[in-house]
Amino acid sequence: MNQAMYVILTSKPGQFRTEAVPGVEPVETWEYLFYGRCTATFVIAELSDTQHPLKVRVIDEADKSAEVVNHVPTKFLERFDTLDAARTALQSLAHFGSMDLSLRKQ
């Protein structure tokens, strides 16, 4: 049996969104707040199959004239052995000097 692994999927409204595919199961969703305004959404997802190649969908939202979809292999995403390790990595993004940054669980 495969050991579960976790990845963090990122979406930035108006720029791009990342979508899970079969085999990439969302576990938690977090909003990244920059001075109170949501500038990104992070989804911690479990890779249910670590033995076979999986590709998440990244949709470009910046070009309104055409939808551009890229399929990014999960092997290029940072992997975490536990859900807590993924949460810790995510929390590290919400600290930079005295800037007003925070994460809000959805």
PLY file of the C-alpha trace (Angstrom):
ply
format ascii 1.0
element vertex 106
property float x
property float y
property float z
element edge 105
property int vertex1
property int vertex2
end_header
0.00 0.00 0.00
1.24 3.49 -0.84
1.97 5.97 1.91
-0.13 9.11 1.54
1.67 12.21 0.37
0.42 15.79 0.37
0.89 18.71 -2.00
-0.21 22.35 -1.96
-2.19 23.63 -4.95
-2.22 27.39 -5.51
-4.75 29.65 -7.21
-4.58 33.42 -7.67
-7.87 35.04 -8.70
-7.64 36.76 -12.07
-4.29 35.11 -12.80
-4.60 31.32 -12.62
-6.37 28.53 -10.82
-5.16 25.03 -10.08
-7.64 22.17 -10.13
-7.33 18.76 -8.58
-7.80 15.71 -10.79
-8.69 12.10 -9.90
-5.99 10.84 -7.57
-5.42 14.31 -6.09
-7.98 14.70 -3.31
-8.47 18.12 -1.65
-8.25 17.97 2.15
-8.19 21.61 3.31
-8.61 25.02 1.69
-6.93 28.19 2.96
-7.22 31.82 1.88
-4.06 33.93 1.90
-4.88 37.42 3.15
-2.64 40.38 2.31
-3.72 43.33 4.44
-7.15 41.74 4.79
-7.65 41.07 1.07
-7.64 37.52 -0.32
-4.87 37.36 -2.92
-4.50 33.59 -3.19
-6.15 30.31 -2.28
-4.19 27.25 -1.24
-5.55 23.72 -1.24
-3.73 21.00 0.64
-4.42 17.83 -1.31
-3.60 14.19 -0.74
-1.99 12.21 -3.52
-3.86 8.94 -3.31
-1.55 7.30 -5.84
2.14 8.11 -5.56
3.25 5.35 -7.93
1.64 6.61 -11.14
2.11 9.99 -12.83
-0.64 12.50 -12.11
-1.10 15.94 -13.65
-3.06 18.79 -12.08
-4.83 21.32 -14.28
-3.58 24.91 -14.20
-5.94 27.28 -15.98
-4.67 30.70 -17.03
-7.31 33.30 -16.12
-5.31 36.36 -17.20
-6.11 36.04 -20.91
-9.86 36.56 -21.23
-9.84 35.86 -24.97
-8.83 32.20 -24.68
-8.73 29.64 -21.91
-5.24 28.20 -21.65
-4.97 24.94 -19.73
-1.67 23.41 -18.70
-1.28 19.95 -17.20
1.48 20.06 -14.60
2.92 16.77 -13.31
2.64 16.43 -9.54
6.27 15.30 -9.48
7.16 19.01 -9.84
5.17 19.96 -6.72
6.77 19.93 -3.30
5.55 16.87 -1.42
4.93 16.50 2.28
4.86 13.26 4.27
2.08 14.43 6.58
-0.83 16.84 6.60
0.84 18.68 9.49
4.03 19.15 7.46
1.99 20.70 4.62
0.22 22.99 7.11
3.57 24.08 8.58
4.92 24.91 5.11
1.78 26.90 4.38
1.99 28.79 7.67
5.54 29.87 6.82
4.10 31.85 3.89
2.08 34.04 6.24
5.06 35.63 7.97
7.25 38.35 6.50
8.53 41.09 8.74
5.76 43.31 10.05
3.49 42.92 7.01
-0.19 42.16 7.64
-0.32 38.61 6.24
-2.54 35.78 7.43
-4.19 32.53 6.45
-7.88 31.77 6.94
-9.17 28.21 6.78
-12.26 27.73 4.63
0 1
1 2
2 3
3 4
4 5
5 6
6 7
7 8
8 9
9 10
10 11
11 12
12 13
13 14
14 15
15 16
16 17
17 18
18 19
19 20
20 21
21 22
22 23
23 24
24 25
25 26
26 27
27 28
28 29
29 30
30 31
31 32
32 33
33 34
34 35
35 36
36 37
37 38
38 39
39 40
40 41
41 42
42 43
43 44
44 45
45 46
46 47
47 48
48 49
49 50
50 51
51 52
52 53
53 54
54 55
55 56
56 57
57 58
58 59
59 60
60 61
61 62
62 63
63 64
64 65
65 66
66 67
67 68
68 69
69 70
70 71
71 72
72 73
73 74
74 75
75 76
76 77
77 78
78 79
79 80
80 81
81 82
82 83
83 84
84 85
85 86
86 87
87 88
88 89
89 90
90 91
91 92
92 93
93 94
94 95
95 96
96 97
97 98
98 99
99 100
100 101
101 102
102 103
103 104
104 105
